[in-house]
Amino acid sequence: MLTFEADACDLVADHGGRVIKLIGDEVMFTAVDAQSACAITLGLLEKVGPRDTPLPRGGLAFGPVIAHGGDLYGDTVNRASRMADIAIPGEVLIDAGIKSRAGSFSASQAGRRLLKGFAEPIEVWSLSAAAKHQ
C-alpha cells in the first residue's frame, strides 16, 4: 500500500496536480487540465497494474467542485466516483468534459450509462492503458 501511495503522490505532483485524499487503494486528485488528468491516470495504471490484482480502474470527470475542509464535493466528484465503480479492471471511464479536452489522448466510446445517484444516463468513453497518446 505504501508503494501505491508514493506512486500516486509522485505522479500527481509530476503533472502539476494535487492529491486530495488517499482511501485504501484509491486516490482522489485534481489536475491542472484534462490532459494532465489522463496522463496521471494512465501512469498509475502502468505502474500499479502489473503488481495488483485485480487491476486498478478509474473515473475522470470535468466540472465544478465544492472545496470544504480539505476535501472536494459535488456532482463532478460523484460522477468520477460512479464511473470508477462501473469501469472494468484496467479501464478508466471519462465523461464528455474530459473527452473534449483530452487533446492527443484517445478514448473509445463506451455508451450511455446510468450512474448511481444520477437521474439521466451519461455518455462515457473508455481511456485504457492501451489508448496512450501519440
N, CA, C and O atoms as a GROMACS GRO file, in nm:
protein
  536
    1MET      N    1   0.082  -0.119   0.000
    1MET     CA    2   0.000   0.000   0.000
    1MET      C    3   0.086   0.126   0.000
    1MET      O    4   0.053   0.223  -0.067
    2LEU      N    5   0.196   0.125   0.073
    2LEU     CA    6   0.281   0.244   0.077
    2LEU      C    7   0.339   0.275  -0.059
    2LEU      O    8   0.357   0.392  -0.093
    3THR      N    9   0.370   0.172  -0.138
    3THR     CA   10   0.422   0.194  -0.272
    3THR      C   11   0.316   0.262  -0.358
    3THR      O   12   0.348   0.355  -0.433
    4PHE      N   13   0.191   0.217  -0.350
    4PHE     CA   14   0.082   0.280  -0.425
    4PHE      C   15   0.070   0.427  -0.387
    4PHE      O   16   0.061   0.514  -0.474
    5GLU      N   17   0.070   0.455  -0.258
    5GLU     CA   18   0.057   0.593  -0.212
    5GLU      C   19   0.171   0.679  -0.264
    5GLU      O   20   0.148   0.791  -0.310
    6ALA      N   21   0.293   0.629  -0.259
    6ALA     CA   22   0.409   0.704  -0.308
    6ALA      C   23   0.399   0.725  -0.459
    6ALA      O   24   0.423   0.835  -0.508
    7ASP      N   25   0.364   0.619  -0.533
    7ASP     CA   26   0.349   0.631  -0.678
    7ASP      C   27   0.241   0.733  -0.714
    7ASP      O   28   0.261   0.816  -0.802
    8ALA      N   29   0.128   0.725  -0.646
    8ALA     CA   30   0.018   0.818  -0.674
    8ALA      C   31   0.060   0.962  -0.647
    8ALA      O   32   0.039   1.050  -0.730
    9CYS      N   33   0.119   0.986  -0.533
    9CYS     CA   34   0.161   1.122  -0.497
    9CYS      C   35   0.266   1.174  -0.595
    9CYS      O   36   0.259   1.290  -0.636
   10ASP      N   37   0.361   1.090  -0.633
   10ASP     CA   38   0.466   1.132  -0.727
   10ASP      C   39   0.408   1.165  -0.864
   10ASP      O   40   0.440   1.269  -0.922
   11LEU      N   41   0.322   1.077  -0.917
   11LEU     CA   42   0.264   1.100  -1.049
   11LEU      C   43   0.179   1.227  -1.052
   11LEU      O   44   0.187   1.305  -1.146
   12VAL      N   45   0.098   1.245  -0.951
   12VAL     CA   46   0.013   1.364  -0.946
   12VAL      C   47   0.099   1.489  -0.941
   12VAL      O   48   0.075   1.584  -1.015
   13ALA      N   49   0.199   1.490  -0.854
   13ALA     CA   50   0.288   1.607  -0.842
   13ALA      C   51   0.366   1.632  -0.971
   13ALA      O   52   0.384   1.746  -1.012
   14ASP      N   53   0.413   1.525  -1.035
   14ASP     CA   54   0.490   1.538  -1.159
   14ASP      C   55   0.411   1.607  -1.270
   14ASP      O   56   0.469   1.669  -1.359
   15HIS      N   57   0.279   1.597  -1.264
   15HIS     CA   58   0.193   1.656  -1.366
   15HIS      C   59   0.122   1.782  -1.316
   15HIS      O   60   0.025   1.827  -1.377
   16GLY      N   61   0.170   1.839  -1.206
   16GLY     CA   62   0.115   1.964  -1.155
   16GLY      C   63  -0.018   1.953  -1.085
   16GLY      O   64  -0.085   2.054  -1.063
   17GLY      N   65  -0.058   1.831  -1.049
   17GLY     CA   66  -0.186   1.811  -0.981
   17GLY      C   67  -0.171   1.817  -0.831
   17GLY      O   68  -0.064   1.846  -0.778
   18ARG      N   69  -0.281   1.788  -0.764
   18ARG     CA   70  -0.282   1.789  -0.618
   18ARG      C   71  -0.362   1.669  -0.568
   18ARG      O   72  -0.476   1.648  -0.609
   19VAL      N   73  -0.302   1.591  -0.478
   19VAL     CA   74  -0.372   1.480  -0.416
   19VAL      C   75  -0.467   1.537  -0.311
   19VAL      O   76  -0.426   1.612  -0.223
   20ILE      N   77  -0.594   1.502  -0.323
   20ILE     CA   78  -0.695   1.546  -0.226
   20ILE      C   79  -0.699   1.448  -0.110
   20ILE      O   80  -0.697   1.487   0.007
   21LYS      N   81  -0.705   1.319  -0.144
   21LYS     CA   82  -0.703   1.217  -0.039
   21LYS      C   83  -0.672   1.080  -0.098
   21LYS      O   84  -0.695   1.053  -0.215
   22LEU      N   85  -0.619   0.996  -0.012
   22LEU     CA   86  -0.594   0.856  -0.042
   22LEU      C   87  -0.684   0.774   0.049
   22LEU      O   88  -0.685   0.794   0.171
   23ILE      N   89  -0.759   0.682  -0.011
   23ILE     CA   90  -0.850   0.597   0.066
   23ILE      C   91  -0.820   0.454   0.028
   23ILE      O   92  -0.866   0.405  -0.075
   24GLY      N   93  -0.742   0.386   0.110
   24GLY     CA   94  -0.704   0.249   0.077
   24GLY      C   95  -0.629   0.245  -0.054
   24GLY      O   96  -0.521   0.303  -0.066
   25ASP      N   97  -0.688   0.178  -0.153
   25ASP     CA   98  -0.623   0.168  -0.284
   25ASP      C   99  -0.684   0.266  -0.385
   25ASP      O  100  -0.681   0.242  -0.505
   26GLU      N  101  -0.739   0.377  -0.335
   26GLU     CA  102  -0.797   0.479  -0.421
   26GLU      C  103  -0.728   0.612  -0.397
   26GLU      O  104  -0.679   0.640  -0.288
   27VAL      N  105  -0.724   0.694  -0.502
   27VAL     CA  106  -0.670   0.828  -0.489
   27VAL      C  107  -0.766   0.926  -0.555
   27VAL      O  108  -0.812   0.904  -0.668
   28MET      N  109  -0.797   1.035  -0.485
   28MET     CA  110  -0.872   1.145  -0.544
   28MET      C  111  -0.773   1.258  -0.566
   28MET      O  112  -0.702   1.299  -0.474
   29PHE      N  113  -0.769   1.309  -0.688
   29PHE     CA  114  -0.676   1.417  -0.719
   29PHE      C  115  -0.742   1.519  -0.811
   29PHE      O  116  -0.841   1.490  -0.878
   30THR      N  117  -0.685   1.638  -0.813
   30THR     CA  118  -0.723   1.738  -0.911
   30THR      C  119  -0.604   1.757  -1.004
   30THR      O  120  -0.489   1.733  -0.965
   31ALA      N  121  -0.632   1.800  -1.124
   31ALA     CA  122  -0.526   1.824  -1.222
   31ALA      C  123  -0.546   1.961  -1.284
   31ALA      O  124  -0.656   2.016  -1.283
   32VAL      N  125  -0.438   2.015  -1.339
   32VAL     CA  126  -0.444   2.148  -1.400
   32VAL      C  127  -0.526   2.148  -1.528
   32VAL      O  128  -0.581   2.251  -1.567
   33ASP      N  129  -0.534   2.034  -1.595
   33ASP     CA  130  -0.614   2.022  -1.717
   33ASP      C  131  -0.645   1.874  -1.742
   33ASP      O  132  -0.592   1.785  -1.676
   34ALA      N  133  -0.732   1.851  -1.840
   34ALA     CA  134  -0.775   1.715  -1.870
   34ALA      C  135  -0.660   1.628  -1.920
   34ALA      O  136  -0.654   1.509  -1.888
   35GLN      N  137  -0.569   1.686  -1.998
   35GLN     CA  138  -0.457   1.607  -2.048
   35GLN      C  139  -0.368   1.558  -1.934
   35GLN      O  140  -0.321   1.445  -1.936
   36SER      N  141  -0.347   1.643  -1.835
   36SER     CA  142  -0.268   1.602  -1.717
   36SER      C  143  -0.341   1.493  -1.640
   36SER      O  144  -0.278   1.397  -1.594
   37ALA      N  145  -0.473   1.506  -1.626
   37ALA     CA  146  -0.552   1.404  -1.556
   37ALA      C  147  -0.539   1.269  -1.627
   37ALA      O  148  -0.524   1.166  -1.562
   38CYS      N  149  -0.546   1.270  -1.760
   38CYS     CA  150  -0.531   1.146  -1.837
   38CYS      C  151  -0.391   1.086  -1.818
   38CYS      O  152  -0.377   0.966  -1.799
   39ALA      N  153  -0.289   1.171  -1.824
   39ALA     CA  154  -0.151   1.123  -1.807
   39ALA      C  155  -0.130   1.063  -1.669
   39ALA      O  156  -0.065   0.959  -1.655
   40ILE      N  157  -0.183   1.128  -1.567
   40ILE     CA  158  -0.170   1.077  -1.430
   40ILE      C  159  -0.237   0.940  -1.419
   40ILE      O  160  -0.178   0.845  -1.366
   41THR      N  161  -0.359   0.932  -1.469
   41THR     CA  162  -0.436   0.808  -1.455
   41THR      C  163  -0.372   0.693  -1.532
   41THR      O  164  -0.361   0.582  -1.480
   42LEU      N  165  -0.332   0.719  -1.656
   42LEU     CA  166  -0.266   0.613  -1.733
   42LEU      C  167  -0.133   0.575  -1.671
   42LEU      O  168  -0.093   0.458  -1.676
   43GLY      N  169  -0.062   0.672  -1.614
   43GLY     CA  170   0.063   0.642  -1.544
   43GLY      C  171   0.041   0.551  -1.425
   43GLY      O  172   0.120   0.460  -1.400
   44LEU      N  173  -0.066   0.576  -1.351
   44LEU     CA  174  -0.099   0.489  -1.237
   44LEU      C  175  -0.132   0.348  -1.285
   44LEU      O  176  -0.089   0.250  -1.224
   45LEU      N  177  -0.208   0.337  -1.393
   45LEU     CA  178  -0.239   0.203  -1.446
   45LEU      C  179  -0.112   0.129  -1.484
   45LEU      O  180  -0.099   0.009  -1.457
   46GLU      N  181  -0.019   0.199  -1.546
   46GLU     CA  182   0.108   0.136  -1.587
   46GLU      C  183   0.191   0.092  -1.467
   46GLU      O  184   0.245  -0.019  -1.465
   47LYS      N  185   0.202   0.179  -1.367
   47LYS     CA  186   0.287   0.149  -1.251
   47LYS      C  187   0.224   0.047  -1.157
   47LYS      O  188   0.292  -0.044  -1.109
   48VAL      N  189   0.096   0.063  -1.131
   48VAL     CA  190   0.030  -0.018  -1.029
   48VAL      C  191  -0.028  -0.146  -1.088
   48VAL      O  192  -0.028  -0.250  -1.022
   49GLY      N  193  -0.077  -0.139  -1.210
   49GLY     CA  194  -0.145  -0.252  -1.272
   49GLY      C  195  -0.071  -0.384  -1.268
   49GLY      O  196  -0.128  -0.484  -1.226
   50PRO      N  197   0.055  -0.387  -1.310
   50PRO     CA  198   0.126  -0.516  -1.314
   50PRO      C  199   0.144  -0.583  -1.178
   50PRO      O  200   0.163  -0.704  -1.173
   51ARG      N  201   0.138  -0.508  -1.070
   51ARG     CA  202   0.162  -0.570  -0.940
   51ARG      C  203   0.036  -0.587  -0.856
   51ARG      O  204   0.043  -0.642  -0.746
   52ASP      N  205  -0.077  -0.542  -0.906
   52ASP     CA  206  -0.202  -0.551  -0.829
   52ASP      C  207  -0.302  -0.643  -0.896
   52ASP      O  208  -0.315  -0.646  -1.018
   53THR      N  209  -0.373  -0.718  -0.814
   53THR     CA  210  -0.485  -0.797  -0.859
   53THR      C  211  -0.600  -0.770  -0.764
   53THR      O  212  -0.582  -0.784  -0.643
   54PRO      N  213  -0.715  -0.731  -0.810
   54PRO     CA  214  -0.747  -0.708  -0.950
   54PRO      C  215  -0.681  -0.580  -1.002
   54PRO      O  216  -0.633  -0.497  -0.926
   55LEU      N  217  -0.681  -0.567  -1.134
   55LEU     CA  218  -0.625  -0.448  -1.196
   55LEU      C  219  -0.699  -0.323  -1.150
   55LEU      O  220  -0.819  -0.328  -1.123
   56PRO      N  221  -0.628  -0.211  -1.140
   56PRO     CA  222  -0.696  -0.088  -1.100
   56PRO      C  223  -0.790  -0.038  -1.208
   56PRO      O  224  -0.780  -0.078  -1.324
   57ARG      N  225  -0.882   0.048  -1.170
   57ARG     CA  226  -0.976   0.110  -1.262
   57ARG      C  227  -1.003   0.251  -1.213
   57ARG      O  228  -0.967   0.285  -1.100
   58GLY      N  229  -1.065   0.333  -1.296
   58GLY     CA  230  -1.085   0.470  -1.252
   58GLY      C  231  -1.193   0.543  -1.329
   58GLY      O  232  -1.252   0.491  -1.423
   59GLY      N  233  -1.217   0.666  -1.285
   59GLY     CA  234  -1.313   0.754  -1.350
   59GLY      C  235  -1.261   0.897  -1.345
   59GLY      O  236  -1.211   0.942  -1.241
   60LEU      N  237  -1.272   0.968  -1.456
   60LEU     CA  238  -1.231   1.108  -1.464
   60LEU      C  239  -1.348   1.192  -1.510
   60LEU      O  240  -1.414   1.159  -1.608
   61ALA      N  241  -1.375   1.300  -1.438
   61ALA     CA  242  -1.484   1.390  -1.474
   61ALA      C  243  -1.435   1.534  -1.471
   61ALA      O  244  -1.346   1.569  -1.393
   62PHE      N  245  -1.495   1.616  -1.556
   62PHE     CA  246  -1.460   1.757  -1.564
   62PHE      C  247  -1.580   1.840  -1.518
   62PHE      O  248  -1.693   1.814  -1.558
   63GLY      N  249  -1.553   1.939  -1.433
   63GLY     CA  250  -1.660   2.029  -1.392
   63GLY      C  251  -1.630   2.095  -1.259
   63GLY      O  252  -1.525   2.074  -1.200
   64PRO      N  253  -1.725   2.176  -1.214
   64PRO     CA  254  -1.706   2.249  -1.088
   64PRO      C  255  -1.713   2.155  -0.967
   64PRO      O  256  -1.783   2.054  -0.969
   65VAL      N  257  -1.641   2.192  -0.863
   65VAL     CA  258  -1.644   2.118  -0.737
   65VAL      C  259  -1.658   2.217  -0.622
   65VAL      O  260  -1.633   2.336  -0.638
   66ILE      N  261  -1.698   2.166  -0.510
   66ILE     CA  262  -1.708   2.246  -0.388
   66ILE      C  263  -1.594   2.202  -0.297
   66ILE      O  264  -1.586   2.085  -0.260
   67ALA      N  265  -1.507   2.295  -0.261
   67ALA     CA  266  -1.396   2.265  -0.170
   67ALA      C  267  -1.438   2.304  -0.029
   67ALA      O  268  -1.484   2.415  -0.004
   68HIS      N  269  -1.421   2.209   0.064
   68HIS     CA  270  -1.456   2.235   0.204
   68HIS      C  271  -1.374   2.144   0.294
   68HIS      O  272  -1.376   2.022   0.277
   69GLY      N  273  -1.304   2.201   0.387
   69GLY     CA  274  -1.229   2.122   0.485
   69GLY      C  275  -1.123   2.034   0.424
   69GLY      O  276  -1.095   1.926   0.477
   70GLY      N  277  -1.062   2.076   0.314
   70GLY     CA  278  -0.958   1.996   0.251
   70GLY      C  279  -1.009   1.885   0.161
   70GLY      O  280  -0.929   1.809   0.106
   71ASP      N  281  -1.141   1.875   0.144
   71ASP     CA  282  -1.200   1.772   0.060
   71ASP      C  283  -1.276   1.840  -0.053
   71ASP      O  284  -1.295   1.961  -0.052
   72LEU      N  285  -1.319   1.762  -0.150
   72LEU     CA  286  -1.398   1.812  -0.262
   72LEU      C  287  -1.531   1.740  -0.267
   72LEU      O  288  -1.540   1.621  -0.236
   73TYR      N  289  -1.635   1.814  -0.305
   73TYR     CA  290  -1.771   1.761  -0.309
   73TYR      C  291  -1.840   1.807  -0.437
   73TYR      O  292  -1.793   1.898  -0.505
   74GLY      N  293  -1.952   1.745  -0.468
   74GLY     CA  294  -2.036   1.789  -0.578
   74GLY      C  295  -2.056   1.683  -0.685
   74GLY      O  296  -2.001   1.573  -0.677
   75ASP      N  297  -2.137   1.719  -0.786
   75ASP     CA  298  -2.172   1.625  -0.892
   75ASP      C  299  -2.050   1.575  -0.969
   75ASP      O  300  -2.045   1.459  -1.008
   76THR      N  301  -1.951   1.663  -0.990
   76THR     CA  302  -1.832   1.621  -1.065
   76THR      C  303  -1.758   1.510  -0.990
   76THR      O  304  -1.716   1.412  -1.050
   77VAL      N  305  -1.743   1.528  -0.860
   77VAL     CA  306  -1.676   1.426  -0.777
   77VAL      C  307  -1.756   1.297  -0.779
   77VAL      O  308  -1.700   1.188  -0.796
   78ASN      N  309  -1.888   1.308  -0.762
   78ASN     CA  310  -1.973   1.189  -0.762
   78ASN      C  311  -1.971   1.118  -0.896
   78ASN      O  312  -1.970   0.995  -0.902
   79ARG      N  313  -1.971   1.195  -1.005
   79ARG     CA  314  -1.968   1.135  -1.139
   79ARG      C  315  -1.838   1.056  -1.160
   79ARG      O  316  -1.842   0.943  -1.209
   80ALA      N  317  -1.725   1.113  -1.122
   80ALA     CA  318  -1.597   1.041  -1.135
   80ALA      C  319  -1.598   0.913  -1.053
   80ALA      O  320  -1.554   0.808  -1.100
   81SER      N  321  -1.647   0.921  -0.931
   81SER     CA  322  -1.652   0.804  -0.843
   81SER      C  323  -1.742   0.695  -0.900
   81SER      O  324  -1.707   0.577  -0.898
   82ARG      N  325  -1.859   0.735  -0.949
   82ARG     CA  326  -1.954   0.635  -1.004
   82ARG      C  327  -1.900   0.571  -1.132
   82ARG      O  328  -1.924   0.453  -1.157
   83MET      N  329  -1.828   0.650  -1.212
   83MET     CA  330  -1.768   0.591  -1.333
   83MET      C  331  -1.660   0.490  -1.294
   83MET      O  332  -1.649   0.385  -1.356
   84ALA      N  333  -1.582   0.522  -1.192
   84ALA     CA  334  -1.481   0.427  -1.144
   84ALA      C  335  -1.548   0.298  -1.096
   84ALA      O  336  -1.495   0.189  -1.117
   85ASP      N  337  -1.663   0.311  -1.032
   85ASP     CA  338  -1.734   0.194  -0.981
   85ASP      C  339  -1.775   0.097  -1.092
   85ASP      O  340  -1.772  -0.024  -1.073
   86ILE      N  341  -1.811   0.151  -1.209
   86ILE     CA  342  -1.860   0.064  -1.316
   86ILE      C  343  -1.754   0.028  -1.420
   86ILE      O  344  -1.779  -0.054  -1.508
   87ALA      N  345  -1.636   0.088  -1.410
   87ALA     CA  346  -1.527   0.055  -1.504
   87ALA      C  347  -1.482  -0.089  -1.481
   87ALA      O  348  -1.486  -0.140  -1.369
   88ILE      N  349  -1.440  -0.153  -1.589
   88ILE     CA  350  -1.386  -0.288  -1.575
   88ILE      C  351  -1.239  -0.277  -1.532
   88ILE      O  352  -1.177  -0.173  -1.553
   89PRO      N  353  -1.184  -0.381  -1.472
   89PRO     CA  354  -1.043  -0.375  -1.431
   89PRO      C  355  -0.951  -0.336  -1.547
   89PRO      O  356  -0.962  -0.389  -1.658
   90GLY      N  357  -0.862  -0.242  -1.520
   90GLY     CA  358  -0.769  -0.193  -1.621
   90GLY      C  359  -0.823  -0.080  -1.706
   90GLY      O  360  -0.756  -0.034  -1.799
   91GLU      N  361  -0.944  -0.033  -1.676
   91GLU     CA  362  -1.010   0.069  -1.757
   91GLU      C  363  -1.032   0.197  -1.677
   91GLU      O  364  -1.048   0.195  -1.555
   92VAL      N  365  -1.031   0.308  -1.749
   92VAL     CA  366  -1.068   0.438  -1.693
   92VAL      C  367  -1.181   0.492  -1.779
   92VAL      O  368  -1.166   0.506  -1.900
   93LEU      N  369  -1.293   0.524  -1.716
   93LEU     CA  370  -1.404   0.585  -1.788
   93LEU      C  371  -1.395   0.736  -1.771
   93LEU      O  372  -1.365   0.786  -1.663
   94ILE      N  373  -1.422   0.808  -1.880
   94ILE     CA  374  -1.418   0.954  -1.877
   94ILE      C  375  -1.550   1.010  -1.927
   94ILE      O  376  -1.620   0.947  -2.006
   95ASP      N  377  -1.582   1.131  -1.881
   95ASP     CA  378  -1.706   1.196  -1.924
   95ASP      C  379  -1.679   1.286  -2.045
   95ASP      O  380  -1.565   1.297  -2.090
   96ALA      N  381  -1.784   1.349  -2.096
   96ALA     CA  382  -1.773   1.434  -2.215
   96ALA      C  383  -1.679   1.552  -2.192
   96ALA      O  384  -1.608   1.592  -2.284
   97GLY      N  385  -1.678   1.606  -2.072
   97GLY     CA  386  -1.590   1.719  -2.042
   97GLY      C  387  -1.443   1.684  -2.054
   97GLY      O  388  -1.365   1.762  -2.109
   98ILE      N  389  -1.405   1.568  -2.004
   98ILE     CA  390  -1.266   1.522  -2.018
   98ILE      C  391  -1.238   1.488  -2.164
   98ILE      O  392  -1.135   1.527  -2.218
   99LYS      N  393  -1.330   1.416  -2.228
   99LYS     CA  394  -1.310   1.373  -2.367
   99LYS      C  395  -1.283   1.492  -2.457
   99LYS      O  396  -1.193   1.487  -2.540
  100SER      N  397  -1.361   1.600  -2.442
  100SER     CA  398  -1.346   1.715  -2.531
  100SER      C  399  -1.218   1.794  -2.505
  100SER      O  400  -1.179   1.878  -2.587
  101ARG      N  401  -1.153   1.770  -2.391
  101ARG     CA  402  -1.032   1.843  -2.354
  101ARG      C  403  -0.909   1.753  -2.346
  101ARG      O  404  -0.803   1.798  -2.301
  102ALA      N  405  -0.921   1.630  -2.388
  102ALA     CA  406  -0.813   1.532  -2.370
  102ALA      C  407  -0.699   1.546  -2.470
  102ALA      O  408  -0.600   1.474  -2.460
  103GLY      N  409  -0.710   1.636  -2.563
  103GLY     CA  410  -0.601   1.660  -2.658
  103GLY      C  411  -0.567   1.535  -2.737
  103GLY      O  412  -0.654   1.477  -2.802
  104SER      N  413  -0.442   1.495  -2.733
  104SER     CA  414  -0.395   1.382  -2.813
  104SER      C  415  -0.425   1.246  -2.752
  104SER      O  416  -0.393   1.143  -2.812
  105PHE      N  417  -0.485   1.243  -2.634
  105PHE     CA  418  -0.524   1.115  -2.575
  105PHE      C  419  -0.647   1.064  -2.648
  105PHE      O  420  -0.737   1.141  -2.682
  106SER      N  421  -0.651   0.934  -2.673
  106SER     CA  422  -0.766   0.876  -2.742
  106SER      C  423  -0.850   0.795  -2.646
  106SER      O  424  -0.802   0.745  -2.544
  107ALA      N  425  -0.977   0.783  -2.681
  107ALA     CA  426  -1.070   0.706  -2.599
  107ALA      C  427  -1.175   0.646  -2.690
  107ALA      O  428  -1.210   0.704  -2.793
  108SER      N  429  -1.224   0.530  -2.653
  108SER     CA  430  -1.329   0.465  -2.732
  108SER      C  431  -1.463   0.481  -2.661
  108SER      O  432  -1.472   0.479  -2.539
  109GLN      N  433  -1.565   0.497  -2.742
  109GLN     CA  434  -1.699   0.518  -2.688
  109GLN      C  435  -1.742   0.394  -2.609
  109GLN      O  436  -1.728   0.281  -2.655
  110ALA      N  437  -1.794   0.418  -2.489
  110ALA     CA  438  -1.838   0.307  -2.403
  110ALA      C  439  -1.989   0.311  -2.378
  110ALA      O  440  -2.040   0.238  -2.294
  111GLY      N  441  -2.059   0.397  -2.452
  111GLY     CA  442  -2.205   0.401  -2.444
  111GLY      C  443  -2.259   0.496  -2.339
  111GLY      O  444  -2.186   0.571  -2.274
  112ARG      N  445  -2.391   0.490  -2.326
  112ARG     CA  446  -2.460   0.571  -2.225
  112ARG      C  447  -2.478   0.484  -2.101
  112ARG      O  448  -2.520   0.369  -2.110
  113ARG      N  449  -2.445   0.540  -1.987
  113ARG     CA  450  -2.454   0.464  -1.862
  113ARG      C  451  -2.533   0.543  -1.759
  113ARG      O  452  -2.516   0.664  -1.745
  114LEU      N  453  -2.618   0.472  -1.688
  114LEU     CA  454  -2.690   0.532  -1.576
  114LEU      C  455  -2.605   0.512  -1.452
  114LEU      O  456  -2.580   0.400  -1.410
  115LEU      N  457  -2.561   0.622  -1.394
  115LEU     CA  458  -2.476   0.617  -1.276
  115LEU      C  459  -2.561   0.631  -1.150
  115LEU      O  460  -2.656   0.708  -1.148
  116LYS      N  461  -2.526   0.557  -1.048
  116LYS     CA  462  -2.597   0.562  -0.921
  116LYS      C  463  -2.605   0.707  -0.872
  116LYS      O  464  -2.504   0.778  -0.868
  117GLY      N  465  -2.725   0.750  -0.836
  117GLY     CA  466  -2.746   0.885  -0.784
  117GLY      C  467  -2.773   0.991  -0.889
  117GLY      O  468  -2.797   1.106  -0.855
  118PHE      N  469  -2.770   0.954  -1.017
  118PHE     CA  470  -2.797   1.047  -1.126
  118PHE      C  471  -2.926   1.008  -1.195
  118PHE      O  472  -2.953   0.889  -1.215
  119ALA      N  473  -3.007   1.107  -1.232
  119ALA     CA  474  -3.138   1.081  -1.291
  119ALA      C  475  -3.131   1.034  -1.436
  119ALA      O  476  -3.215   0.955  -1.479
  120GLU      N  477  -3.033   1.082  -1.511
  120GLU     CA  478  -3.023   1.052  -1.653
  120GLU      C  479  -2.892   0.981  -1.685
  120GLU      O  480  -2.790   1.009  -1.621
  121PRO      N  481  -2.893   0.891  -1.782
  121PRO     CA  482  -2.768   0.829  -1.826
  121PRO      C  483  -2.675   0.934  -1.888
  121PRO      O  484  -2.722   1.034  -1.942
  122ILE      N  485  -2.545   0.910  -1.879
  122ILE     CA  486  -2.448   1.000  -1.943
  122ILE      C  487  -2.364   0.920  -2.042
  122ILE      O  488  -2.346   0.799  -2.027
  123GLU      N  489  -2.312   0.988  -2.142
  123GLU     CA  490  -2.222   0.927  -2.238
  123GLU      C  491  -2.085   0.913  -2.173
  123GLU      O  492  -2.036   1.008  -2.113
  124VAL      N  493  -2.024   0.796  -2.185
  124VAL     CA  494  -1.891   0.774  -2.128
  124VAL      C  495  -1.799   0.715  -2.235
  124VAL      O  496  -1.844   0.651  -2.330
  125TRP      N  497  -1.670   0.737  -2.216
  125TRP     CA  498  -1.566   0.685  -2.305
  125TRP      C  499  -1.465   0.610  -2.221
  125TRP      O  500  -1.445   0.640  -2.103
  126SER      N  501  -1.401   0.512  -2.283
  126SER     CA  502  -1.300   0.432  -2.215
  126SER      C  503  -1.161   0.478  -2.255
  126SER      O  504  -1.126   0.480  -2.373
  127LEU      N  505  -1.083   0.516  -2.156
  127LEU     CA  506  -0.943   0.556  -2.174
  127LEU      C  507  -0.860   0.447  -2.108
  127LEU      O  508  -0.832   0.454  -1.988
  128SER      N  509  -0.821   0.347  -2.185
  128SER     CA  510  -0.749   0.235  -2.125
  128SER      C  511  -0.599   0.251  -2.144
  128SER      O  512  -0.554   0.337  -2.219
  129ALA      N  513  -0.523   0.169  -2.075
  129ALA     CA  514  -0.377   0.175  -2.086
  129ALA      C  515  -0.333   0.152  -2.230
  129ALA      O  516  -0.226   0.198  -2.269
  130ALA      N  517  -0.413   0.083  -2.308
  130ALA     CA  518  -0.379   0.058  -2.448
  130ALA      C  519  -0.403   0.182  -2.535
  130ALA      O  520  -0.355   0.188  -2.648
  131ALA      N  521  -0.476   0.281  -2.484
  131ALA     CA  522  -0.510   0.401  -2.561
  131ALA      C  523  -0.421   0.517  -2.521
  131ALA      O  524  -0.470   0.621  -2.478
  132LYS      N  525  -0.290   0.500  -2.536
  132LYS     CA  526  -0.196   0.606  -2.498
  132LYS      C  527  -0.195   0.716  -2.602
  132LYS      O  528  -0.230   0.696  -2.718
  133HIS      N  529  -0.154   0.833  -2.556
  133HIS     CA  530  -0.145   0.946  -2.650
  133HIS      C  531  -0.031   0.921  -2.749
  133HIS      O  532   0.062   0.846  -2.724
  134GLN      N  533  -0.045   0.989  -2.862
  134GLN     CA  534   0.053   0.968  -2.968
  134GLN      C  535   0.153   1.079  -2.974
  134GLN      O  536   0.243   1.076  -3.058
   0.00000   0.00000   0.00000
